[in-house]
Amino acid sequence: MIEGFRVKPRHYKQRIDTIIALLGTDQKSSAIAVEMLRELVAETEELADGINRRT
C-alpha cells in the first residue's frame, strides 16, 4: 500500500516487517522493535509536516 505513495520513509515496508518480526520474541527484542517504531513514526511525521508546509 505505501509503495504507491510518492513521499514515504525510506525502506518503510522492510522496517515494518522487521518490527513485527521482533515483537513478542523476547523482552529485549520487543524493546528494540518499539524504539524502531518510534523512529519510523517520527520520520513519517517529519515527512508529513514537510508536505503540509508546501501546500
C-alpha positions as a printed NumPy array, in Angstrom:
array([[  0.   ,   0.   ,   0.   ],
       [  2.631,   2.578,   0.998],
       [  4.748,   1.636,  -2.017],
       [  2.308,   3.669,  -4.113],
       [  2.922,   6.863,  -2.106],
       [  5.211,   9.439,  -3.676],
       [  6.606,  10.505,  -0.296],
       [  7.353,   7.849,   2.306],
       [ 10.061,   6.913,   4.796],
       [ 12.908,   5.019,   3.183],
       [ 12.614,   1.231,   3.396],
       [  9.241,   1.594,   5.156],
       [  7.874,  -1.872,   4.418],
       [ 11.109,  -3.652,   5.29 ],
       [ 11.312,  -1.724,   8.551],
       [  7.704,  -2.587,   9.444],
       [  8.366,  -6.245,   8.637],
       [ 11.403,  -6.212,  10.944],
       [  9.432,  -4.535,  13.73 ],
       [  6.668,  -7.128,  13.501],
       [  9.181,  -9.975,  13.495],
       [ 10.893,  -8.629,  16.618],
       [  7.718,  -8.09 ,  18.637],
       [  6.984, -10.769,  21.164],
       [ 10.122, -12.837,  20.657],
       [ 11.595, -11.669,  23.972],
       [ 11.695,  -8.536,  26.087],
       [ 14.91 ,  -7.159,  24.584],
       [ 13.741,  -7.701,  21.008],
       [ 10.375,  -6.129,  21.792],
       [ 12.119,  -3.075,  23.242],
       [ 14.185,  -2.771,  20.059],
       [ 11.013,  -3.073,  17.978],
       [  9.306,  -0.324,  19.981],
       [ 12.279,   2.001,  19.523],
       [ 12.379,   1.259,  15.786],
       [  8.664,   2.032,  15.566],
       [  9.139,   5.319,  17.415],
       [ 11.858,   6.303,  14.951],
       [  9.687,   5.356,  11.995],
       [  6.732,   7.339,  13.336],
       [  8.963,  10.38 ,  13.905],
       [ 10.34 ,  10.134,  10.375],
       [  6.805,   9.813,   8.97 ],
       [  5.667,  12.87 ,  10.933],
       [  8.609,  14.899,   9.613],
       [  7.742,  13.954,   6.042],
       [  4.072,  14.803,   6.575],
       [  4.989,  18.161,   8.105],
       [  7.143,  18.91 ,   5.065],
       [  4.261,  18.125,   2.721],
       [  1.85 ,  20.246,   4.756],
       [  4.214,  23.24 ,   4.618],
       [  4.299,  23.07 ,   0.827],
       [  0.518,  23.156,   0.438]])
